[in-house]
């Protein structure tokens, strides 16, 4: 709860993002991505601030779906995609640390990291004629408009 209100009470739906779980482990479709985009924009997101983040597994499925539409005469001898793939002007980023069955749509203006504790050296008690220490830093993920973000899960991972 936040200030005595839960995410599902009254007019406080802006405190939660949208999560949709797919059933049956399908491959992602362009319609899935467009649904994510539509819901985020209806909730107030600016399309120019949005970007998709997914695993390389899902990116491969998405590129495969997009490839079927590229049946035009090529202007060069290069095969595949050049540059960052986009759908309707929204970039699609792949991250090796993203869960293989997930696709996120994030609002880059309202979602960011903030430093809670800057890099700080913390000494460990000495056990002999030497000193030990480690450096710690704490980050906070800040989401000013959670309802602008969308997570779709349950996609095929192989």
N, C-alpha and C positions, 0 to 999 in steps of 0.2 A: 504494500500500500504506500501511497505518497500523500502526505498531508491528510491522512484519514480516509482516503478514497482508494478503492481497488481499481485495477485495470478495467474491470468489466462493469463498474457501477456508473450509472447515469451518463453524463457527457464526457467521460474520461477515456474514451477509446483512442485518443491521441497518445496515450501512455503506452500503447502496444503496437508492435509491427504486425505484419500479416505473415502467417505461416500456413502453407498448404502442403500436406503430405500426399504424394502420389501413391496409388495402390498398384500392385502387380509389377513394379520395377520397370516402367516404360522408358523408352528413350525420350529425351526432351524434344519438344516440338517448338516450332516458331510460334505457335499459338500459346504455348506455356509462357514463353518470354514476353509476348505481347499482353497476356493477361496480367503479368507482374507489372509491366509498364503502365497499363491502363489503371490498375488499382492505385498505384503510387501517385499518379498524376491526379486522379480523382480526389485523393486524400490531400492534395495541395503541393506535391513535389513539382519542381521545375524540370522538364525533360532534359535540359542542357546540363543539369547537375547530377544526373543519374549515371550509374555504371554497373554492369554485371560483374560478379566475381564467382568463379567456379573452378573446378578441378580440371586438369588436362584431359581426364576421361570424358567429362561432359563437353568440354570444348571440342573434342574430336567428333562427338555426335552432332553438335551444333554446326560445325563446319561441313560435315557430311550432308546435313539437311540443306544448308545454303548452297553447296556445290551443285545440287541437282537443278538449281535455278540458273546456273552459269552455263548455258548452252549456246552462248554467242560465239562468234568468230573471235579468237584471241588476237590481241594487238601485239603480243610478244610471244617468244618461245618459252617463257617461264610458266610453270605449272603451279597450281595451288593459290593460296592467298598471299598478298603482299601487305605488309603493315598490320595494324591492329584490326581484328574483325569487329564489325559493328552491325547492329540490327536497328533499323529506324533511327540512325544517328546516335545510338547509345553504345559505347564501347563495351567489349566483352574481354575481361582480363582473366587469365588462368593463374592459379596459385597452387604450388605443389603442396602446401599445407592445408588446403581446403578439403573437406570431406568429399570423397569421390562421388557421392550421390546427391550433392547439394548444389543449388544455384541461388546466389544472393543477388538482389537488386538493391543498391545502396545509394543514398542521397549524399554526395560528397561534400556539400556545403553544411549539412546539419549532422554529419557523423564524422567524428575526428578523435584523435588521441590527445590527451592533455597530460602533462607531467605532474603527478602528485608529489613525488619526492625526486629531486634532481640527483644525478650521480653522486653518491655519498660513500666514502670509504668507512667500512666497519671493521674495527680491529677484533681479532680473536685472541683470547688470553694466550700469552706466551707459555710454551712448554719447555723451553730451553734457552739457548743463546740466540734465538732468532725471533722474528715477529711475523705473524700471519695476519692477513686481512682479506676482505673481499669487497667488491664494489656493488652496491645495490641501487636500483632505480625502480620507482613505481609509476606505472602509467594508469590512467583512467580512460576508458572508452566513453566518450560523451556523445549522446544521441539527443539532439535538441527536438527533433520531430520523429519519434519512433515509427509513427504510422506512415512515413514516407518510405520506409524500408520494407523489403519483402524477402521471405525465404521460402523456397520450394524444395522439398526433400523427396526421397524415395525413388530416385531415378536409377536406371540400370548402371552397374559399376564394372561391367566387363563386356 
